């Protein structure tokens, strides 16, 4: 009984430590300045991100 509780505690501690390590903030790979507030974002079937913002419409292809 005590061994099962100890195993559960170890598993929970391992999961929490992995979660904390993977949740650390990282810098984004790409940055786009649209010059306004973003109102809506939609991903198309081809993978392009369409963004509606205060100054119009923008399309962003991944990796470009």
N, C-alpha and C positions, 0 to 999 in steps of 0.2 A: 504494500500500500504506500509506504513512504517512498519507495523507489519510483513508483508511477507518478507521484506528485513532484518528485525531483526532476524526472524526465520532462514532465509538462512545463515546469518552470524554466528548464534549460531551453526547451524548444521555443517558448514564448520570448525569452531573452534573446535568442538568436534571431528570431523574426523581427523583433523590435530594433535590434542593432543593424540588421540589413536594411530595414525601412529607413532608418535615420541616415545611413550612409548614402542611399540612393536618392533621398529627398533633398540633398544639398543643392543650393542654387548654383547654376552654371550660366555662363554667358551665352547668348544666342549666336547661332552660326551666321544669320543674315539679319540685317536691320534695314527697314525702309521707313523714311519719313514722308508721310502723306500730307502733312501740313494742315491737319484738321482733325475733328473728332470722328471716330469710326462709328457708323450707325449700324452696319450689317456686314457680316462676313459669310460667304458661301463657297464651298469647295465643289467644283464641277466634276463631271465624270472623267475628264481628261487630267485632273489633278491641279488645275489652275485655281488659285484663290482669288475670288472676286470680292472686292471691298467697296462698299458704298460709304462715302465720307462727305464731309461738309463742302468739299470743292469738286465733287463729281464721283466718277467710278474709276477704279484701278484694278488691274489684273496682275497677279504675281505668279510666275512660273517657279516651281521649286528648283533650287540650285542655280538660278540665274539672277 
